[in-house]
Amino acid sequence: MKSTVYSIFLGVILAGIIHIVVVLLVPNYAPRDAWSKISAVSPGWQLIRLNSIEGKSDLLPLLDPKFRVAACRFSLDDSALRIQTAAKLPFWSVAVFDRFGKNVYSFNDRTAVENRLDLVVVNPVQMSLVRQDPPAVLDKAVLVEADIDEGFVVVRALAADDTWSGLVETFLTETKCERFEI
Amino acid sequence: MHRLINIVIIVGLALVGGGYSAWYAVQDHHGFGSIRIGLWTAWPLAGNVDADPYTEAHVAREGTVPLGQAEGIAFFAGQDEAGDILLRQCNYLVSGRTPSSRLWTLAAISPSQLPVPAIEGTPDGAFSSTVVRNAGGDFELAVGPRAAAGNWISTSGSGPFSLVMRLYDTPVTSSSGLVDPVMPTITKTGCLQ
């Protein structure tokens, strides 16, 4: 009897440990997380659409139907990332995520220089190079230092109704997601 | 024999208890790090580097890209004022005000987090700039299958759903905390038979 009580006690303790380990491991092994789904359709360095086009279902759940959303995968191993467009829009916002779907930086058109989307993401090594010799093109760009290897950028463009389509499509098609050599 | 039973108890409890409780905990959003205003709940740290492990695991499992702090915040409501779950075959009145923000959107989503289909050719969501308000700045917005004059989001089919109100560029997410903690009420006005 005594040993059964002891076994139950030990089982509960072990259950607690397994609970904690599983919860902590989920982000590393989630097969359907945002990174995996984006990777499945894009090799990187290109802006792909996350919301439905022509009746297909959204690539990711819980996107705002009043927005058109696009994402670009990148890696900071060889070069920095620059995402920019000359087109303007009444409202847009951008979020930089790491490989595990954690948001490392976000901003919207109000917090950008002249309301233009021009974002450069660098890792700490690239940042030290930028500090030594700042490239002139970075004058009007939002420069973000992120201590990550891989990640993705999500661009959300407001398209409240169909009359916005032209404007939003121009904005998204003219947005370039490119390597930026430092 | 006795020893074997004990081992079965230990391993069984550990695997089933630990595994199931972990699965349950990340299955849905729970209270961790949430803010509640009336019927509405938001998880401001979802997707954030400071998120707790449960919120982080939930986001990874769902594969969502939550709004960043400078983008906005999403509030979810699954019940009306009476405490009943929201049903697609029922009509509701969403009324009141929202915290200050540059713009907001309101949409209906299914339990599997897909958009609830609207009746063909009717509004499937609302956008702050096109919502009609009264003199005091409050709005009244009908949600449900019955066509309504003024602000209306139509729902079709039956079964539970949730409302998502997304506030963009709002001080609610800034470090100053809850500046303006008001959210609209949701009242049932009837159901289809």
Interface residues (C-beta under 8 A of the other chain):
Chain A: S3 T4 Y6 S7 I8 L10 G11 V12 L14 A15 G16 I17 I18 H19 V21 V22 V23 L24 V26 P27 A30 R32 D33 A34 S36 K37 L50 S57 D58 L60 P61 L62 L63 D64 P65 K66 F67 V69 A71 F91 S93 V94 A95 F97 F100 G101 K102 N103 V104 Y105 S106 F107 N108 R110 T111 V154 R156 L158 A160 D161
Chain B: H2 I5 N6 I7 I9 I10 V11 G12 L13 A14 L15 V16 G17 G18 G19 S21 A22 W23 A25 V26 G47 N48 V49 A51 P53 Y54 E56 A57 V59 A60 R61 E62 G63 T64 V65 P66 L67 G68 Q69 A70 E71 G72 A74 R102 L103 T105 A107 I109 S112 Q113 L114 P115 D124 G125 F127 S129 T130 V164 R166 Y168 D169
